[in-house]
Amino acid sequence: MDMGSDEGGAGPTPEPLPGRPYLPPPDIFVFPPRGPLPVSRGAPERRLARVNRYDRRARLVAYEKLTTTGTIRLSFEVVDGLPFEFLPGYFVGIEADLADGGQCKSPYCIVSPPEAAPSFQLLVRLVPEGPLSCYLAALSVGDVIRFRGPSGKSMIPKEIGTELVLVATGVGVGPFVSLSRHLLSGGFDRPVRLYWGLRQAEDLCLLDDLDDLAASHENFSYRISLSQPPPTWTGLRGRVTETVPPLLETLAGKHFYLVGNGAMIEEMRLALSDIGVDDQLIHRETFFNVKHRADPRVVGEIRSRFVANDLFSPFRHQEAGLFIPKRKASRQKP
Ligand SMILES: Cc1cc2nc3c(=O)[nH]c(=O)nc-3n(C[C@H](O)[C@H](O)[C@H](O)COP(=O)(O)OP(=O)(O)OC[C@H]3O[C@@H](n4cnc5c(N)ncnc54)[C@H](O)[C@@H]3O)c2cc1C
């Protein structure tokens, strides 16, 4: 075939430019890529195609009212046939429809150990006028919930050989039950000490579970601290930020876990940091009061209650005047 002819509509063969090699006209057509074209982030196509992430299903199989003050334990079985795997510290996000046509969603930490999957348990505090906690409290056995997950931060310690100091307020104890059961049944042999802060004696629950853990594993112990104890109460008296610091004789080699109220978590964390605990060794999970800004006076009071002084604390050194501040180099020539 004479590529140089007019036949075929290829047009006349162009003369090569002086000094340049001849390049034939392109005979390869570039087609658009197969499949849907990429669309920009805000494009309506994307919004239409957005999948509901709360697309998993679980059925309530047991409902236990644990206290008269509004704590319930719910047991679910996953019914969507998809894998359900998690680590202690993970949560499920639950979504529900409201009576006004809206929706609400909130995360809840799993209380049962991973070995119980695909069944799981939640410990829920009923918050008056809280849409999702009220929805969960009103469930009946056999009801099916919509959820996503499980997801979250694993609580399994990364360092081998550390002791665990678990500090919870209210339902924040839930993931600690999961963690303790999982680690201890797997042969974890370092001390696990749980400190649980509650308001009043009526809030007490899960004692059988905790007693069972303590009876089966001598390295597990727990103490409960009531901030409004009755006169007959023989446990710890006060908030965990008051009662726990004097009980810790040493801080080195320990991994701290703080779960529950954001105020306790932030103030305890700062106090621990000030007395030398590495931030990497303080695991936090805030259930509410997320934006709490620590009060320096409260942090100072918590710090002063710690008796342990086995870690290097820049704060204490500075307080004791052991730091000689560097003199600013004068720019002026003598
Ligand atoms: C990672 C994560 C895990 C969580 N796990 C659990 C869990 O295992 N069990 C559980 O009960 N809750 C848990 N929560 C809290 C839960 O997600 C909801 O915020 C809570 O149930 C209230 O939701 P609501 O829709 O009923 O009310 P909302 O309208 O969301 O909250 C109403 C008010 O109640 C406050 N509040 C929320 N929780 C509490 C509480 N426990 N005590 C006192 N006040 C509270 C909120 O700060 C808010 O001011 C978790 C939160 C997070 C972020």
Ligand as a Chemical Component Dictionary entry (heavy atoms), coordinates in Angstrom:
data_LIG
# 
_chem_comp.id                   LIG 
_chem_comp.type                 NON-POLYMER 
_chem_comp.pdbx_formal_charge   0 
_chem_comp.three_letter_code    LIG 
# 
loop_
_chem_comp_atom.comp_id 
_chem_comp_atom.atom_id 
_chem_comp_atom.alt_atom_id 
_chem_comp_atom.type_symbol 
_chem_comp_atom.charge 
_chem_comp_atom.model_Cartn_x 
_chem_comp_atom.model_Cartn_y 
_chem_comp_atom.model_Cartn_z 
_chem_comp_atom.pdbx_ordinal 
LIG C1  C1  C 0 -14.871 5.622  71.182 1  
LIG C2  C2  C 0 -16.119 5.721  72.042 2  
LIG C3  C3  C 0 -16.592 4.599  72.684 3  
LIG C4  C4  C 0 -17.733 4.694  73.493 4  
LIG N1  N1  N 0 -18.156 3.570  74.144 5  
LIG C5  C5  C 0 -19.251 3.653  74.954 6  
LIG C6  C6  C 0 -19.682 2.502  75.674 7  
LIG O1  O1  O 0 -19.097 1.426  75.626 8  
LIG N2  N2  N 0 -20.800 2.634  76.454 9  
LIG C7  C7  C 0 -21.492 3.837  76.546 10 
LIG O2  O2  O 0 -22.513 3.892  77.245 11 
LIG N3  N3  N 0 -21.087 4.925  75.870 12 
LIG C8  C8  C 0 -19.989 4.853  75.075 13 
LIG N4  N4  N 0 -19.599 5.963  74.376 14 
LIG C9  C9  C 0 -20.460 7.162  74.407 15 
LIG C10 C10 C 0 -21.554 6.966  73.350 16 
LIG O3  O3  O 0 -20.980 6.942  72.065 17 
LIG C11 C11 C 0 -22.594 8.077  73.347 18 
LIG O4  O4  O 0 -21.966 9.322  73.342 19 
LIG C12 C12 C 0 -23.514 8.016  74.562 20 
LIG O5  O5  O 0 -24.200 6.776  74.610 21 
LIG C13 C13 C 0 -24.561 9.125  74.486 22 
LIG O6  O6  O 0 -25.157 9.076  73.216 23 
LIG P1  P1  P 0 -26.610 9.623  73.001 24 
LIG O7  O7  O 0 -26.920 9.653  71.542 25 
LIG O8  O8  O 0 -27.580 8.880  73.855 26 
LIG O9  O9  O 0 -26.540 11.106 73.570 27 
LIG P2  P2  P 0 -25.722 12.353 73.046 28 
LIG O10 O10 O 0 -26.659 13.365 72.526 29 
LIG O11 O11 O 0 -24.617 11.885 72.133 30 
LIG O12 O12 O 0 -25.067 12.849 74.391 31 
LIG C14 C14 C 0 -25.821 13.526 75.372 32 
LIG C15 C15 C 0 -24.888 14.056 76.462 33 
LIG O13 O13 O 0 -24.465 12.980 77.289 34 
LIG C16 C16 C 0 -23.073 13.053 77.523 35 
LIG N5  N5  N 0 -22.605 11.667 77.766 36 
LIG C17 C17 C 0 -22.288 10.734 76.855 37 
LIG N6  N6  N 0 -21.917 9.577  77.463 38 
LIG C18 C18 C 0 -22.035 9.815  78.793 39 
LIG C19 C19 C 0 -21.803 9.017  79.945 40 
LIG N7  N7  N 0 -21.367 7.756  79.864 41 
LIG N8  N8  N 0 -22.007 9.584  81.154 42 
LIG C20 C20 C 0 -22.434 10.861 81.272 43 
LIG N9  N9  N 0 -22.667 11.671 80.213 44 
LIG C21 C21 C 0 -22.473 11.154 78.995 45 
LIG C22 C22 C 0 -22.540 13.684 76.239 46 
LIG O14 O14 O 0 -21.291 14.316 76.475 47 
LIG C23 C23 C 0 -23.609 14.696 75.917 48 
LIG O15 O15 O 0 -23.389 15.886 76.627 49 
LIG C24 C24 C 0 -18.443 5.918  73.603 50 
LIG C25 C25 C 0 -17.959 7.046  72.924 51 
LIG C26 C26 C 0 -16.819 6.948  72.172 52 
LIG C27 C27 C 0 -16.303 8.184  71.467 53 
# 
loop_
_chem_comp_bond.comp_id 
_chem_comp_bond.atom_id_1 
_chem_comp_bond.atom_id_2 
_chem_comp_bond.value_order 
_chem_comp_bond.pdbx_ordinal 
LIG C1  C2  SING 1  
LIG C2  C3  SING 2  
LIG C2  C26 DOUB 3  
LIG C3  C4  DOUB 4  
LIG C4  N1  SING 5  
LIG C4  C24 SING 6  
LIG N1  C5  DOUB 7  
LIG C5  C6  SING 8  
LIG C5  C8  SING 9  
LIG C6  O1  DOUB 10 
LIG C6  N2  SING 11 
LIG N2  C7  SING 12 
LIG C7  O2  DOUB 13 
LIG C7  N3  SING 14 
LIG N3  C8  DOUB 15 
LIG C8  N4  SING 16 
LIG N4  C9  SING 17 
LIG N4  C24 SING 18 
LIG C9  C10 SING 19 
LIG C10 O3  SING 20 
LIG C10 C11 SING 21 
LIG C11 O4  SING 22 
LIG C11 C12 SING 23 
LIG C12 O5  SING 24 
LIG C12 C13 SING 25 
LIG C13 O6  SING 26 
LIG O6  P1  SING 27 
LIG P1  O7  DOUB 28 
LIG P1  O8  SING 29 
LIG P1  O9  SING 30 
LIG O9  P2  SING 31 
LIG P2  O10 DOUB 32 
LIG P2  O11 SING 33 
LIG P2  O12 SING 34 
LIG O12 C14 SING 35 
LIG C14 C15 SING 36 
LIG C15 O13 SING 37 
LIG C15 C23 SING 38 
LIG O13 C16 SING 39 
LIG C16 N5  SING 40 
LIG C16 C22 SING 41 
LIG N5  C17 SING 42 
LIG N5  C21 SING 43 
LIG C17 N6  DOUB 44 
LIG N6  C18 SING 45 
LIG C18 C19 SING 46 
LIG C18 C21 DOUB 47 
LIG C19 N7  SING 48 
LIG C19 N8  DOUB 49 
LIG N8  C20 SING 50 
LIG C20 N9  DOUB 51 
LIG N9  C21 SING 52 
LIG C22 O14 SING 53 
LIG C22 C23 SING 54 
LIG C23 O15 SING 55 
LIG C24 C25 DOUB 56 
LIG C25 C26 SING 57 
LIG C26 C27 SING 58 
# 
